[in-house]
Each structure stands twice: as C-alpha cells, then as structure tokens.
Amino acid sequence: MPNIDLIDSYADELTAIRRDLHAHPEIGFEEHRTSGIVADKLQQWGIEVHRGLGGTGVVGLLKGKGQGTRRIGLRADMDALPMEEKTNLSWRSTIPDRFHGCGHDGHTTILLGTARYLAETRNFDGTVAFIFQPAEEGLGGARAMIKDGLFEKFPLDEVYGLHNAPDLDPRQVAIFPGASMAGADFFDITITGYGSHGAMPERSKDPVVIAMTLGQALQTIVSRNVDPLKSAVLSITQIHAGSAYNVIPNEAKLAGTVRAFSDTVRNQIRERMRTIAAGMAAAFQVEINVDIRDIFSVLVNHEEHANVVAEVARDVVGNENVLTASRPKMGSEDFADMLLAVPGAYFWLGHEGSVPVHNPGFILDDAILPVGASLFSRIIETRMPVAHA
C-alpha cells in the first residue's frame, strides 16, 4: 500500500506549511509563532487543543469512531538550531543564527498532515494525542512537558515518534527494538590556575597547559576504562582560555559531551572524569571544577511497538524499504524520556539529499511529508481499528 491518497492530495499545502516554518525558525522554548500556527491548524480541523505544556508545547486530542478507550500519542519536535543556514533556497531562514538544520519543521508538518487526515476520516476507535514538543535540541523539552504533567493529563497506552534521515534512501524506514540512540551528558570543566606574564611562565600555574594535559588524559577513559565491547564516546568540543598573546590567563575551560548506550557505562565515565580531574588538580596545585549534566536518556524502543512500525512501514513503503537490523546511533534524542514513561517506538524515514543534519547546507526533501503522515496515520488505524458489523 503506497501513501494514503487523501494525504497525497494535501502535499502542496503541507509543503507550503513546512517552508513557512522553515523561513521563520525558532529555537527551544521560543517556538511561539510555530506553536501558534500548530494550534490554529488543529482548531481549524476540529481537534481539541491544549497549549503551554513545557512552555511552548501543544497537545491536540482527537476521538475516533466507536467507544474505544485506547489512547495513542504521536510526537513531533518543533525547535530549530542556533546556527546560520547556508543554502540558496527561496524559503531559507529569514532570521539570523536560526536554522531548521535538523528537519524539525518537517516533523511538525508531518504530524499536522496526520492530524488533518485523521480528523477528516476518524477511521479509528480510540483517542489520538498529537504532541508538538518544544526544545528537543539539548534543552530538555520532553522532560519539561512530562514535568508539566503530560502523561497525567493525557494518559497514553503507547507513543511513537520519527526523524528524517538523509543517510537513508528515499522512502526507506529504519526501525529496530532495544537501545537505539545513545544517552548523553554535557560537561563543563573549569581550571582555575594563576596567571602571569607570558614571558615568565614559572610564576604561573598555567591553566592552558593543564587543560591540554587534562584533555589528553580524559581520552584514556573510553580506551582504557570502558569495556571495549560497550560503545562509548567522550568528545571535547570546546576549549576557552586567554585573551592576549603575552598573558598566561588565570582560567581555562573545557566542554563537551559523553555518549553511551548503558547508564552503567555513563556513570563509570562520570566517576573517572571527576577522579582524573581531582588528581590533576592536586598534581598541579590548582582548582578544577567538573560539572556533568544528564541531558538525554538512552532511547530504548519496545519490541512490540517496533514490530508495529515495521509492519505498517511494509504496507506503506514496501518490504524492501524496511530496515530492521540493529543499527544503534550515537546521536541522542529526548523522545527517550517519553519512552521511559510510555511504551512505544522511534523510527527514521529516508529522503533525497546527501548533506547531513546539523550542517549549514542541509536541505529537507518535502517528498517525505506525505510519506511520514501516511506512516503515522496507518499506525493509528492499525492499533485502534474500527469494529465493523
């Protein structure tokens, strides 16, 4: 079964919505225009709307035919990235340092297309919750919505999410059970030394040299402490120190991220980071402060629901386009926190283009909009079928 015909008939309108969102990107917890458009569209289609969860989050509720009590959630993220877009698209970002470089404008539009179709057909027996989430890009939008009572106010039996994937072929769907995306910590390390003239380093406790030494030492954690059969990454992505050629500064800072598929491994890495930093502080007679923050949980797909996605995808995109072999990603996704609260699954949908997400030249292929909406819609119709006499 290909795309749903009715959803295909929306394709031009969905493209227009997506390109408008793309031209007006908003970063985490600032999605006021975006959430307003979402709420207006849902209301136009007769869907009950709830705003303000997790700040700018929106939830739409739609009841289908029959008296069924099952409730299923579909989730899309709405936020853009704080980066410049470097494309020549006529619908490119109009806001400096704001860019939908991860395709969340596409996710939002896919869920809007799903909502419109299900509102027009209501060919399901139960209730759908359309969850439009803010602040996925490392700012804790899912946790904010959950803290605001998302699943107490709108209890669900299962929940599903998706992500565009330029690394897959067009219309390919990747879905597999178990740990599918890594948990992630962000860290900031501040080394407080003692500055001096650059020509008199013996009078200093040089935080720059210590930062370089510490950075090298931290790289031994994954290679020499973590079980080599358990994947992990520790990346230092920022180094900040100094402001002049001839001044050894008082302070240097390191920042970065840790990724792993096991909370045990994540705890091991945290402990080793603190131990190494403390030992180096003693050795160099400086103060080293280590701040490690849990940002993303490990995303674990539930087997039953991963199988549901695979079966639906075979109907929509064809068996040859469904990838079910385990291919965990070191990237992270805060839908993981929703899956900790409610069983469900998260999958990837391939599209045209070779530029990866989070690259200033990334371009989303609008052809995936009706594909994604068809997949979401078939999940609902499959999991909450209408009984026919």
PEDAQUI-V306958 format. One record per residue. BURIAL is I if it has 9 or more other C-alpha atoms within 8 Angstrom, else O. Layout:
BEGIN
burial = (BURIAL;BURIAL)
END
This chain:
BEGIN
burial = (O;O;I;O;O;O;I;I;O;I;I;O;O;I;I;O;I;I;I;I;I;I;I;I;I;I;I;I;I;O;I;I;O;I;I;O;O;I;I;O;I;I;I;O;I;O;I;I;I;O;I;O;I;I;I;I;I;I;I;I;I;I;I;I;I;I;O;I;O;I;I;I;I;I;I;I;I;I;I;I;I;O;I;I;I;O;I;O;O;O;O;I;I;O;I;O;O;I;I;I;I;I;I;I;I;I;I;I;I;I;I;I;I;I;I;I;I;I;I;O;O;I;I;I;I;I;I;I;I;I;I;I;I;I;I;I;I;O;O;I;I;I;I;I;I;I;O;O;I;I;I;O;O;O;O;I;I;I;I;I;I;I;I;I;I;I;O;I;I;I;I;I;I;I;I;I;I;O;I;I;I;I;I;I;I;I;I;I;I;I;I;I;I;I;I;I;I;I;O;O;I;O;O;I;I;I;I;I;O;I;I;O;O;I;I;O;I;I;I;I;I;I;O;O;O;I;O;O;O;I;O;I;I;I;O;I;O;O;I;O;I;I;O;O;O;O;I;I;I;I;I;I;I;I;I;I;I;I;I;I;I;I;I;O;I;I;O;I;I;I;O;I;I;I;O;I;I;I;O;I;I;O;O;O;O;I;O;I;O;I;O;I;O;O;I;I;I;I;I;I;I;I;I;O;I;I;I;I;I;I;O;I;I;I;I;I;I;I;O;O;I;I;I;O;O;O;O;O;O;O;O;I;I;I;I;I;I;I;I;O;O;I;I;I;I;I;I;I;I;I;I;I;O;O;I;O;I;O;O;I;I;I;O;I;O;O;O;I;I;I;I;I;I;I;I;I;I;I;I;I;I;O;O;I;I;I;O;O;O)
END
